[in-house]
Amino acid sequence: MAIITISRGTFSGGQILAECIAEKLGYRCISREVLVEAAKQYGVQLEKLSKALAEPPGFLHRTTEDRAHYLAYIRADLCKEVKDDRVVYHGLAGHLLLRGLPNVVRVRVIADMEFRIKAAMERQNLSREKAMEFVQKIDEKRVKWTRFLYHADWSDPSLHDIIINLEHIGINDACDIVCQIAGLDKFKVTQESKKVMDDMLLSTEVRAALAGSKGISDGGIEIEADANVITIEGTVGSLNDADKIKELVRKMPGVKEVNSHMHVLSTNL
């Protein structure tokens, strides 16, 4: 079965649609709990993690490691949550966090600004002016974060399989449309998609373990997995860091072999 990600602007109706889809298909519906579990598992204060994902890039622009570590924790937990598919995720950038998985239906929900302002006024008990400011501020933050983290345009239609305007299409009809798409052969689980999921799960677990290790400069590395073989690429601060990284990765459950392509300054390892 498919994994469905819902990308939406504030008060666009994406959460309601996600819940409708999950109920109709008998899927789990998840969002903030991914943050909660990631914070708990990796020993990060939830408030700090939430703020890091809500504030514009300046909050974490101090070091590359800050960005890499937070992303590693969230990706690892999200992959665990969706590994058995049958999930609707309407949280942070699911279509980007799970990029590469073939059985993901990537849905973007949009709505006219007036529709969103009215929703913000009703749910947040705001004046029209304050509601408009609130919606615009959240949108600006999401645009900045997407560019900063993924070098992508948050509104780029090519990042999604379908775009639904809930101002023109009702929730029930939109729900039916997404459910029909999720049933297409293209999004069914195959041996290929299972392998991709297994590889992604292992690579994110390894990356999160590195992020949680102490005394290692790992902000410039990337981890890839292929049939339990881990490839490490990127730049590290010292030969000692490179040795520590390779040793930690070798000890990770499920890792059979490690290929290192790390660099220290201009020196190949």
Secondary structure, DSSP 8 states (H G I E B T S, - for coil): --EEEEEE-TTSSHHHHHHHHHHHHT-EEESTHHHHHHHHHHT--HHHHHHHHHS-GGGGTT-HHHHHHHHHHHHHHHHHHHTT--EEE-STTHHHHTTT-TTEEEEEEE--HHHHHHHHHHHHT--HHHHHHHHHHHHHHHHHHHHHHHSS-TT-GGG-SEEEETTTS-HHHHHHHHHHHHTSGGGS--HHHHHHHHHHHHHHHHHHHHHH-SS---TEEEEEEETTEEEEEEEES-HHHHHHHHHHHHTSTT--EEEEEEEETTEE-
